[in-house]
Amino acid sequence: MIEFRSVTKQFPDGTTAVQDFSFVLPSHQTTVLVGSSGCGKTTILRMINRMVEPTSGQVLIDDVDVAGQDKVKLRRSIGYVLQAAGLLPHRKVVDNVATVPMLNGVAKAEARAAALELLDLVGLDRSLAERYPRQLSGGQQQRVGVARALASDPNILLMDEPFGAVDPIVRADLQVELNRLQRELGKTIIFVTHDIEEAFTLADQVIIFKKGGVIAQAGTPAQILADPADDFVASFIGADKGRRDLFLQQREGDRGLTLVVDGDGRPVGVLEPGNAPSRPGATA
């Protein structure tokens, strides 16, 4: 469990990125932080692994204040995936994945063997293990980034717009893969995006932000789609433009949930049994 207690972040130039933010992020679920640029979502994410220090307030993991933990140890215990993958260009794929375990004292041969298994897990052929990042496609690099983030078997996985730099087809494939991984691994995933479609596709819980880290609405995709909190949320999710005529579609093997698709067949969320949307225009 990750808890924010009255967290504020003000930068030296006087900009307040986050103002008095309090929230509990549940364990073993995917929480997606979504909002326009400058709303504070990435700042909030980076306070979890102390890439950003709060000006005031506390961030706790399982009731332990991260401010009292060694930064290096904390970061090595938390998986972190960036938009550009952040791979080391001079190291082969297998060694990129094995980096953190080796830093934590795991023998090179053992770490490399485990890295090959992680390539299997994220859907990459082992033949890519001896290549360098520049020899991979953007989507392949992002899969390597996810494998590296999982290499130390962290309980928490932070993902900062990880699929934002790839084309829409690859992005959709990566979203499917992330949902599959979460079904198999049950990590606590905090995912940042500006794309509400992506948020609804991936999230167990969505937090929509206004400027300054102010929560406009938090809830499951079903709850937000069925009952937007205000005009801001309705506009953000497209409900005010007739874009959210929703339909329910069963998908084999997808956590036993029902997929919500819009009139164009694009996935916009998932519903747990019994939580059908109540908005006019939604059709079961």
Backbone hydrogen bonds in HBPLUS format (Angstrom, degrees):
<---DONOR---> <-ACCEPTOR-->    atom                        ^
c    i                          cat <-CA-CA->   ^        H-A-AA   ^      H-
h    n   atom  resd res      DA  || num        DHA   H-A  angle D-A-AA Bond
n    s   type  num  typ     dist DA aas  dist angle  dist       angle   num
A0062-ASP N   A0001-MET O   2.82 MM  61  5.17 167.3  1.83 157.6 161.2     1
A0002-ILE N   A0025-LEU O   3.11 MM  23  5.07 169.5  2.12 149.0 151.6     2
A0025-LEU N   A0002-ILE O   2.70 MM  23  5.07 171.5  1.70 164.5 166.0     3
A0003-GLU N   A0060-LEU O   2.82 MM  57  5.09 163.2  1.85 148.5 154.3     4
A0060-LEU N   A0003-GLU O   2.84 MM  57  5.09 166.4  1.86 152.2 157.0     5
A0004-PHE N   A0023-PHE O   2.78 MM  19  5.17 170.8  1.78 162.8 166.0     6
A0023-PHE N   A0004-PHE O   3.04 MM  19  5.17 146.2  2.16 125.2 133.2     7
A0005-ARG N   A0058-GLN O   2.86 MM  53  5.12 168.8  1.87 156.5 156.9     8
A0058-GLN N   A0005-ARG O   3.08 MM  53  5.12 156.8  2.14 137.8 144.8     9
A0007-VAL N   A0021-PHE O   2.85 MM  14  4.81 166.4  1.87 135.6 130.9    10
A0021-PHE N   A0007-VAL O   2.75 MM  14  4.81 168.6  1.76 137.2 135.7    11
A0008-THR N   A0056-SER O   3.04 MM  48  5.28 161.8  2.07 136.8 137.7    12
A0055-THR N   A0008-THR O   2.76 MM  47  5.61 137.3  1.95 142.0 155.3    13
A0056-SER N   A0008-THR O   3.20 MM  48  5.28 154.4  2.27 142.9 142.5    14
A0009-LYS N   A0018-VAL O   2.89 MM   9  5.05 157.7  1.94 133.2 136.7    15
A0017-ALA N   A0009-LYS O   2.89 MM   8  5.65 136.7  2.08 155.9 169.5    16
A0018-VAL N   A0009-LYS O   3.43 MM   9  5.05 165.8  2.45 132.4 135.2    17
A0011-PHE N   A0015-THR O   2.81 MM   4  5.34 159.0  1.85 162.1 160.7    18
A0014-GLY N   A0011-PHE O   2.82 MM   3  5.51 158.6  1.87 129.2 132.8    19
A0019-GLN N   A0212-GLY O   2.91 MM 193  5.68 141.8  2.06 154.5 146.0    20
A0189-ILE N   A0029-GLN O   2.99 MM 160  6.20 151.9  2.07 140.1 149.0    21
A0204-ASP N   A0030-THR O   2.85 MM 174  5.25 171.1  1.85 146.5 149.6    22
A0205-GLN N   A0030-THR O   3.17 MM 175  6.49 159.1  2.21 155.8 156.1    23
A0031-THR N   A0189-ILE O   2.84 MM 158  6.16 165.5  1.86 171.1 167.5    24
A0191-PHE N   A0031-THR O   2.93 MM 160  6.24 164.9  1.95 156.1 160.7    25
A0032-VAL N   A0205-GLN O   2.87 MM 173  6.34 160.9  1.91 161.1 165.7    26
A0207-ILE N   A0032-VAL O   2.87 MM 175  6.20 161.2  1.91 168.2 167.3    27
A0033-LEU N   A0191-PHE O   2.75 MM 158  6.08 155.0  1.81 155.5 164.4    28
A0193-THR N   A0033-LEU O   3.06 MM 160  6.43 157.7  2.11 165.0 166.8    29
A0034-VAL N   A0207-ILE O   2.94 MM 173  6.15 173.7  1.94 166.4 166.2    30
A0209-PHE N   A0034-VAL O   2.91 MM 175  6.25 159.1  1.95 161.8 168.7    31
A0039-CYS N   A0036-SER O   3.28 MM   3  5.95 138.8  2.46 146.5 143.7    32
A0213-GLY N   A0039-CYS O   2.75 MM 174  5.54 135.5  1.95 141.5 149.2    33
A0044-ILE N   A0040-GLY O   2.98 MM   4  6.18 157.4  2.03 152.7 158.5    34
A0045-LEU N   A0041-LYS O   3.05 MM   4  6.32 159.8  2.10 144.6 149.8    35
A0046-ARG N   A0042-THR O   2.93 MM   4  6.13 165.2  1.95 154.3 157.3    36
A0047-MET N   A0043-THR O   3.12 MM   4  6.29 124.1  2.45 140.0 153.0    37
A0047-MET N   A0044-ILE O   3.25 MM   3  5.31 145.0  2.38  99.1 109.0    38
A0048-ILE N   A0045-LEU O   3.08 MM   3  5.72 154.7  2.15 113.6 120.9    39
A0051-MET N   A0046-ARG O   2.88 MM   5  5.03 135.0  2.08 159.7 161.7    40
A0052-VAL N   A0046-ARG O   3.12 MM   6  5.36 147.9  2.23 120.9 117.3    41
A0066-VAL N   A0059-VAL O   2.94 MM   7  6.03 167.7  1.95 164.3 166.8    42
A0061-ILE N   A0064-VAL O   2.88 MM   3  5.23 156.7  1.94 146.0 144.0    43
A0064-VAL N   A0061-ILE O   3.05 MM   3  5.23 157.5  2.10 108.1 115.3    44
A0068-GLY N   A0065-ASP O   3.21 MM   3  5.92 160.7  2.25 117.7 122.2    45
A0069-GLN N   A0066-VAL O   3.01 MM   3  5.21 166.8  2.03 113.5 116.8    46
A0074-LEU N   A0070-ASP O   2.87 MM   4  5.99 161.3  1.91 156.5 162.8    47
A0075-ARG N   A0071-LYS O   2.91 MM   4  6.11 166.4  1.93 154.0 156.9    48
A0076-ARG N   A0072-VAL O   3.00 MM   4  6.20 152.7  2.07 148.8 156.5    49
A0077-SER N   A0073-LYS O   3.11 MM   4  6.25 127.2  2.40 138.4 151.1    50
A0077-SER N   A0074-LEU O   3.07 MM   3  5.22 139.6  2.24  99.1 110.9    51
A0078-ILE N   A0075-ARG O   3.31 MM   3  5.25 159.4  2.36  99.6 105.6    52
A0079-GLY N   A0156-ILE O   2.92 MM  77  6.16 152.3  2.00 167.1 158.7    53
A0158-LEU N   A0079-GLY O   2.76 MM  79  5.90 177.4  1.77 142.8 142.7    54
A0081-VAL N   A0158-LEU O   2.82 MM  77  6.24 154.5  1.88 154.1 162.9    55
A0160-ASP N   A0081-VAL O   2.90 MM  79  6.21 160.3  1.94 176.6 176.3    56
A0085-ALA N   A0082-LEU O   3.26 MM   3  4.99 162.1  2.29 104.5 105.5    57
A0086-GLY N   A0084-ALA O   2.70 MM   2  5.44 142.0  1.84  93.8  90.6    58
A0091-ARG N   A0088-LEU O   3.17 MM   3  5.65 167.6  2.19 120.1 123.1    59
A0095-ASP N   A0092-LYS O   3.05 MM   3  5.29 119.7  2.42 101.5 116.6    60
A0096-ASN N   A0092-LYS O   2.86 MM   4  6.17 146.9  1.97 155.0 165.9    61
A0093-VAL N   A0131-ARG O   2.80 MM  38  5.84 150.0  1.88 169.2 177.5    62
A0096-ASN N   A0093-VAL O   3.11 MM   3  5.07 121.2  2.47  95.4 110.4    63
A0097-VAL N   A0093-VAL O   3.09 MM   4  6.41 161.4  2.12 157.3 160.7    64
A0094-VAL N   A0129-ALA O   2.97 MM  35  4.78 164.6  1.99 141.2 136.4    65
A0098-ALA N   A0094-VAL O   3.07 MM   4  6.22 145.0  2.20 135.0 145.0    66
A0099-THR N   A0096-ASN O   3.35 MM   3  5.35 160.2  2.39 101.8 107.6    67
A0102-MET N   A0098-ALA O   3.13 MM   4  6.23 161.2  2.17 158.4 164.1    68
A0103-LEU N   A0099-THR O   2.96 MM   4  6.27 152.9  2.04 151.3 159.7    69
A0104-ASN N   A0100-VAL O   2.93 MM   4  6.19 137.5  2.12 147.1 159.6    70
A0106-VAL N   A0101-PRO O   2.91 MM   5  5.37 163.3  1.94 148.6 143.2    71
A0105-GLY N   A0102-MET O   3.01 MM   3  5.07 160.8  2.04 105.9 109.8    72
A0111-ALA N   A0107-ALA O   2.86 MM   4  6.07 163.6  1.89 160.9 166.3    73
A0112-ARG N   A0108-LYS O   2.87 MM   4  6.03 156.9  1.93 151.9 157.9    74
A0113-ALA N   A0109-ALA O   3.01 MM   4  6.15 154.1  2.08 142.7 149.7    75
A0114-ALA N   A0110-GLU O   3.01 MM   4  6.23 159.0  2.05 148.5 154.0    76
A0115-ALA N   A0111-ALA O   2.92 MM   4  6.09 143.4  2.05 137.7 148.5    77
A0116-LEU N   A0112-ARG O   3.07 MM   4  6.39 147.6  2.18 145.1 151.8    78
A0117-GLU N   A0113-ALA O   3.34 MM   4  6.70 151.7  2.42 141.6 148.4    79
A0118-LEU N   A0114-ALA O   3.02 MM   4  6.37 145.4  2.15 143.7 153.6    80
A0119-LEU N   A0115-ALA O   2.97 MM   4  6.33 144.8  2.10 145.7 155.1    81
A0120-ASP N   A0116-LEU O   3.18 MM   4  6.56 152.3  2.26 143.0 149.6    82
A0121-LEU N   A0117-GLU O   3.01 MM   4  6.33 152.0  2.09 140.6 148.6    83
A0122-VAL N   A0118-LEU O   3.00 MM   4  6.29 152.2  2.08 151.8 156.8    84
A0124-LEU N   A0119-LEU O   2.82 MM   5  5.04 167.6  1.84 157.7 153.4    85
A0123-GLY N   A0120-ASP O   3.13 MM   3  5.21 160.4  2.17 105.9 111.0    86
A0128-LEU N   A0125-ASP O   3.06 MM   3  5.91 170.1  2.07 123.8 127.0    87
A0129-ALA N   A0126-ARG O   3.00 MM   3  5.32 164.5  2.03 113.7 118.8    88
A0131-ARG N   A0128-LEU O   3.07 MM   3  5.38 165.8  2.09 115.8 119.4    89
A0135-GLN N   A0132-TYR O   2.81 MM   3  5.51 159.0  1.85 126.8 133.9    90
A0136-LEU N   A0133-PRO O   3.04 MM   3  5.44 163.9  2.06 120.6 121.9    91
A0141-GLN N   A0137-SER O   2.92 MM   4  6.19 157.6  1.97 152.5 158.8    92
A0142-GLN N   A0138-GLY O   3.06 MM   4  6.34 154.3  2.13 146.3 152.7    93
A0143-ARG N   A0139-GLY O   3.10 MM   4  6.39 150.3  2.19 143.2 150.9    94
A0144-VAL N   A0140-GLN O   2.98 MM   4  6.31 153.1  2.06 148.6 156.0    95
A0145-GLY N   A0141-GLN O   2.87 MM   4  6.20 152.1  1.95 146.0 154.5    96
A0146-VAL N   A0142-GLN O   2.95 MM   4  6.29 148.2  2.06 144.8 152.7    97
A0147-ALA N   A0143-ARG O   2.89 MM   4  6.18 161.0  1.92 148.9 154.3    98
A0148-ARG N   A0144-VAL O   2.82 MM   4  6.09 159.0  1.87 154.6 159.9    99
A0149-ALA N   A0145-GLY O   3.04 MM   4  6.22 153.4  2.11 140.3 147.5   100
A0150-LEU N   A0146-VAL O   3.04 MM   4  6.31 136.2  2.24 144.0 155.7   101
A0150-LEU N   A0147-ALA O   3.15 MM   3  5.15 130.3  2.41  94.2 107.3   102
A0151-ALA N   A0148-ARG O   3.14 MM   3  5.04 154.4  2.21 100.7 108.6   103
A0153-ASP N   A0150-LEU O   2.88 MM   3  5.15 159.1  1.93 119.7 122.9   104
A0188-THR N   A0155-ASN O   2.96 MM  33  6.12 170.7  1.97 164.9 167.1   105
A0157-LEU N   A0188-THR O   2.90 MM  31  6.15 160.9  1.93 150.8 152.7   106
A0190-ILE N   A0157-LEU O   2.96 MM  33  6.36 159.5  2.01 155.3 160.9   107
A0159-MET N   A0190-ILE O   2.83 MM  31  6.14 157.4  1.89 166.9 167.0   108
A0192-VAL N   A0159-MET O   2.78 MM  33  6.18 162.4  1.81 169.8 174.5   109
A0161-GLU N   A0192-VAL O   2.90 MM  31  5.23 140.0  2.07 130.1 138.2   110
A0164-GLY N   A0161-GLU O   3.33 MM   3  5.46 170.2  2.34 113.0 114.6   111
A0171-ARG N   A0167-ASP O   2.85 MM   4  6.00 160.0  1.89 159.2 165.9   112
A0172-ALA N   A0168-PRO O   2.96 MM   4  6.12 156.7  2.02 143.4 148.3   113
A0173-ASP N   A0169-ILE O   3.10 MM   4  6.42 156.2  2.16 146.3 152.7   114
A0174-LEU N   A0170-VAL O   2.88 MM   4  6.17 157.0  1.93 153.7 159.9   115
A0175-GLN N   A0171-ARG O   2.94 MM   4  6.20 149.3  2.04 148.1 156.6   116
A0176-VAL N   A0172-ALA O   3.08 MM   4  6.37 156.4  2.14 146.9 152.5   117
A0177-GLU N   A0173-ASP O   2.98 MM   4  6.28 156.7  2.04 146.7 153.4   118
A0178-LEU N   A0174-LEU O   2.87 MM   4  6.10 153.2  1.94 146.1 153.1   119
A0179-ASN N   A0175-GLN O   3.02 MM   4  6.29 160.4  2.06 149.6 154.3   120
A0180-ARG N   A0176-VAL O   3.00 MM   4  6.28 153.6  2.07 146.0 153.7   121
A0181-LEU N   A0177-GLU O   2.86 MM   4  6.14 162.4  1.89 152.3 156.7   122
A0182-GLN N   A0178-LEU O   2.91 MM   4  6.12 158.8  1.96 150.0 155.7   123
A0183-ARG N   A0179-ASN O   3.05 MM   4  6.28 151.6  2.13 144.2 151.4   124
A0184-GLU N   A0180-ARG O   3.07 MM   4  6.38 151.5  2.16 148.2 156.0   125
A0185-LEU N   A0181-LEU O   2.76 MM   4  5.87 157.1  1.81 156.9 163.5   126
A0186-GLY N   A0182-GLN O   2.88 MM   4  5.00 151.1  1.96 126.5 135.8   127
A0199-ALA N   A0195-ASP O   3.03 MM   4  6.37 157.5  2.08 149.2 156.3   128
A0200-PHE N   A0196-ILE O   2.97 MM   4  6.17 165.0  1.99 150.8 153.0   129
A0201-THR N   A0197-GLU O   3.06 MM   4  6.23 144.6  2.19 142.3 152.3   130
A0202-LEU N   A0198-GLU O   3.08 MM   4  6.23 149.3  2.17 152.4 158.6   131
A0203-ALA N   A0199-ALA O   2.97 MM   4  5.69 160.0  2.01 156.8 161.1   132
A0206-VAL N   A0219-GLY O   2.79 MM  13  5.56 176.5  1.80 156.5 156.8   133
A0219-GLY N   A0206-VAL O   3.01 MM  13  5.56 153.0  2.09 151.3 159.9   134
A0208-ILE N   A0217-GLN O   2.86 MM   9  5.39 173.9  1.86 172.5 172.2   135
A0216-ALA N   A0208-ILE O   2.74 MM   8  5.49 160.9  1.77 153.3 158.7   136
A0210-LYS N   A0214-VAL O   2.74 MM   4  5.15 164.1  1.76 159.0 164.7   137
A0224-ILE N   A0220-THR O   3.08 MM   4  6.36 167.0  2.09 162.6 165.1   138
A0225-LEU N   A0221-PRO O   2.91 MM   4  5.99 165.1  1.93 153.0 157.6   139
A0226-ALA N   A0222-ALA O   2.91 MM   4  5.93 153.5  1.98 144.5 152.2   140
A0227-ASP N   A0223-GLN O   2.94 MM   4  5.94 146.7  2.06 142.5 150.9   141
A0234-ALA N   A0230-ASP O   2.99 MM   4  6.25 166.7  2.00 154.9 159.3   142
A0235-SER N   A0231-ASP O   2.87 MM   4  5.98 157.2  1.92 147.1 152.7   143
A0236-PHE N   A0232-PHE O   2.90 MM   4  6.09 155.1  1.96 145.0 152.7   144
A0237-ILE N   A0233-VAL O   2.93 MM   4  6.14 159.6  1.97 158.8 161.8   145
A0239-ALA N   A0234-ALA O   2.77 MM   5  4.93 126.6  2.06 153.8 157.4   146
A0238-GLY N   A0235-SER O   3.17 MM   3  4.99 145.6  2.29  94.3 104.5   147
A0241-LYS N   A0238-GLY O   3.16 MM   3  5.42 164.0  2.19 109.7 114.4   148
A0243-ARG N   A0238-GLY O   3.33 MM   5  5.48 153.5  2.41 166.0 158.3   149
A0283-THR N   A0246-LEU O   2.80 MM  37  6.06 165.4  1.82 147.7 151.4   150
A0247-PHE N   A0261-VAL O   2.86 MM  14  5.37 151.3  1.95 160.4 168.2   151
A0261-VAL N   A0247-PHE O   2.90 MM  14  5.37 166.9  1.91 154.6 159.0   152
A0249-GLN N   A0259-LEU O   2.77 MM  10  5.08 154.6  1.83 155.9 161.6   153
A0259-LEU N   A0249-GLN O   2.83 MM  10  5.08 144.7  1.95 160.4 154.5   154
A0254-ASP N   A0251-ARG O   3.42 MM   3  5.78 169.8  2.43 128.8 126.9   155
A0255-ARG N   A0253-GLY O   3.04 MM   2  5.77 133.3  2.27 102.8  90.6   156
A0257-LEU N   A0254-ASP O   2.99 MM   3  5.93 172.4  2.00 130.4 132.7   157
A0258-THR N   A0271-LEU O   3.08 MM  13  5.12 173.4  2.08 151.8 152.5   158
A0271-LEU N   A0258-THR O   2.72 MM  13  5.12 153.9  1.78 150.8 159.8   159
A0260-VAL N   A0269-GLY O   2.74 MM   9  5.00 175.8  1.74 140.0 138.4   160
A0268-VAL N   A0260-VAL O   2.81 MM   8  5.65 168.9  1.82 153.5 155.2   161
A0262-ASP N   A0266-ARG O   2.93 MM   4  5.45 151.2  2.01 141.5 147.9   162
A0265-GLY N   A0262-ASP O   2.86 MM   3  5.22 163.4  1.89 118.7 122.1   163
A0275-ASN N   A0272-GLU O   3.05 MM   3  5.65 153.3  2.12 149.1 147.0   164
A0282-ALA N   A0279-ARG O   3.17 MM   3  5.76 163.0  2.20 135.8 137.4   165
